[in-house]
Amino acid sequence: VGDATIPPFWFNGEDWRLRRLLHAGRGAWWVGHILKSGALLGDKATKSNVSGLLEKAKLIHIATHGGRGSGFLALAGSSGGSGDSPIDGSEVLLLPSEVEQMNLRAALVVLSSCDSGRGTVRADGIIGMGRAFLLAGAQSVLTTLWRIPDESAGMFMQFFYQYLVDGLGTTHALQKASLSVRCFRKYSQCTHWGGFQL
């Protein structure tokens, strides 16, 4: 899933208007290509389409906007998101509580979205999107610790998946992808490669 066409929406009493993530779309297309699978992009990346496929997937890659404190993943609206009037957030937001109710069989979930590894700190850990996917049955989840730049995240994911296809385990692929992105002067700062955690 990448670059969902997200319409304006209301959530927690606020009007949200999120920009397009073009590199996330290109990255998701590339991931689908290298893994010989299709990608849900733009207005096809609706909450109902994505939710309907999550329980069947062996590998899940979602590159979209995430909510830092709220722990959501923003997806396309069923109407395509062309209007200017905000819709109810429940139509476009996949929440941790909804993910926890699923029965997943994915070996790996990649949440290439801002702050996907963050959430509310409680005595029993961090309550957020990463934990929700683990509770739903995913074997491992790759998340982010901060707002990741769209362009460098797309490049990071290309390296990460190429290393997986080459036969490396997820931990080693993560390490090598970080080192590969870091080699580019433009992306040498840790903002571009250091926020990914498995």
C-alpha positions in Angstrom: 0.0 0.0 0.0 1.4 3.4 -0.9 0.5 7.1 -1.5 -3.2 6.6 -0.6 -5.5 9.4 -1.8 -6.5 10.7 1.6 -9.5 13.1 1.7 -9.8 15.8 4.4 -11.2 14.1 7.6 -12.2 14.9 11.1 -10.4 13.1 13.9 -10.4 13.9 17.7 -12.2 17.2 16.9 -9.6 18.3 14.4 -9.8 18.9 10.6 -6.9 16.9 9.0 -5.6 17.6 5.5 -2.6 15.4 4.6 -0.4 15.9 1.5 0.4 13.2 -1.1 3.4 10.9 -0.5 4.6 10.4 -4.0 7.8 8.6 -3.1 5.8 6.2 -0.9 3.7 5.4 -3.9 6.7 4.7 -6.1 8.3 2.7 -3.3 5.2 0.6 -2.8 5.0 0.0 -6.6 8.6 -1.1 -6.6 8.1 -3.4 -3.6 5.1 -5.0 -5.4 7.2 -5.4 -8.5 10.3 -7.0 -6.8 8.0 -9.4 -4.8 5.9 -10.1 -7.9 2.7 -8.9 -6.2 0.4 -6.0 -6.9 0.3 -2.7 -5.0 -2.7 -0.7 -3.8 -2.0 2.9 -4.7 -3.9 6.2 -4.7 -7.6 5.8 -4.6 -7.5 2.0 -4.6 -5.8 2.1 -1.2 -9.1 2.4 0.7 -9.5 1.2 4.3 -12.0 -1.5 3.1 -9.6 -2.8 0.4 -6.6 -2.8 2.7 -8.5 -4.4 5.7 -9.9 -7.1 3.4 -6.4 -8.2 2.3 -4.4 -7.9 5.6 -5.5 -11.3 7.0 -4.5 -13.1 3.7 -1.0 -11.5 3.3 2.3 -13.2 4.2 4.1 -9.8 3.9 2.5 -6.4 4.5 4.0 -3.2 3.4 2.1 0.1 4.2 3.6 3.4 3.2 1.2 6.2 4.2 0.7 8.9 6.8 0.7 7.8 10.5 -0.5 9.5 13.6 2.1 10.0 16.3 0.0 10.1 19.5 -3.1 8.5 18.0 -1.4 5.6 16.4 -3.3 5.5 13.1 -2.6 4.7 9.5 -4.4 7.0 7.0 -5.9 5.4 3.9 -8.0 6.5 0.9 -11.6 7.4 1.2 -14.1 5.2 -0.6 -15.3 8.2 -2.6 -11.8 8.9 -3.9 -11.2 11.9 -1.7 -12.0 14.5 -4.3 -14.2 16.8 -2.1 -13.0 19.6 0.1 -15.4 18.9 3.0 -13.9 16.7 5.7 -15.4 13.2 6.2 -15.5 11.2 9.4 -12.1 9.8 10.2 -13.4 6.3 10.8 -13.8 6.0 7.0 -10.1 6.5 6.3 -8.2 5.7 9.5 -7.0 2.2 10.4 -6.7 2.2 14.2 -4.7 -0.1 16.5 -7.9 -1.3 18.1 -9.1 -2.5 14.7 -5.8 -4.2 13.8 -5.8 -6.0 17.2 -9.1 -7.7 16.3 -7.6 -9.2 13.1 -6.1 -12.7 12.6 -2.9 -12.1 10.7 -0.4 -14.6 9.4 2.2 -12.2 8.1 5.8 -13.1 8.7 6.7 -9.4 8.3 4.7 -6.1 8.5 6.5 -2.9 7.3 4.9 0.3 8.4 6.8 3.0 6.4 4.9 5.8 8.0 5.8 8.6 10.4 5.9 7.6 14.1 4.6 4.1 13.5 6.7 2.8 16.4 5.4 5.3 18.8 2.3 5.3 21.0 1.1 5.7 24.5 3.6 4.5 27.1 1.9 2.2 29.7 3.3 -0.1 32.4 3.1 -3.1 30.0 4.8 -1.3 27.0 4.0 1.1 24.2 0.4 0.9 23.0 0.5 1.7 19.3 0.3 0.4 15.8 3.4 -1.8 15.9 2.2 -3.6 19.0 -1.3 -4.0 17.5 0.1 -5.9 14.5 2.1 -8.1 16.8 -1.0 -8.8 18.9 -2.9 -9.6 15.7 -0.4 -12.4 14.9 2.4 -10.8 12.8 5.8 -12.4 13.5 7.7 -9.2 13.2 7.0 -5.5 12.5 9.3 -2.8 11.1 8.3 0.6 12.4 9.7 4.2 12.6 10.6 6.2 15.6 10.0 9.7 14.1 8.8 11.6 11.1 10.6 10.0 8.2 11.2 12.0 5.0 9.2 10.6 2.1 12.1 10.5 -0.4 14.7 8.9 1.7 12.2 6.4 3.2 11.4 5.2 -0.4 15.1 4.7 -1.0 15.6 2.9 2.3 12.7 0.5 1.4 14.2 -0.3 -2.0 17.5 -1.3 -0.3 15.7 -3.2 2.5 13.6 -5.3 0.1 16.5 -6.0 -2.3 18.5 -7.3 0.6 15.6 -9.5 1.7 15.2 -10.9 -1.9 19.0 -11.5 -1.9 18.4 -13.9 1.0 19.4 -11.8 4.1 17.3 -12.1 7.3 15.2 -9.0 8.3 17.7 -7.8 11.0 20.7 -8.0 8.6 18.7 -6.4 5.7 17.7 -3.6 8.1 21.3 -3.0 9.1 22.5 -3.1 5.5 19.8 -0.8 4.2 20.7 1.8 6.9 24.3 1.6 5.9 23.4 1.9 2.2 21.3 5.0 2.6 23.8 6.5 4.9 26.5 6.4 2.1 24.6 9.0 0.1 25.7 12.5 1.2 22.2 13.8 0.8 20.9 11.2 3.2 23.8 10.9 5.6 22.1 12.5 8.6 20.5 9.9 10.9 17.0 11.4 10.3 17.0 9.5 7.0 18.1 6.0 8.1 18.2 5.8 11.9 14.5 5.8 12.7 13.7 2.3 11.5 13.3 -0.4 14.2 12.4 -4.0 13.9 
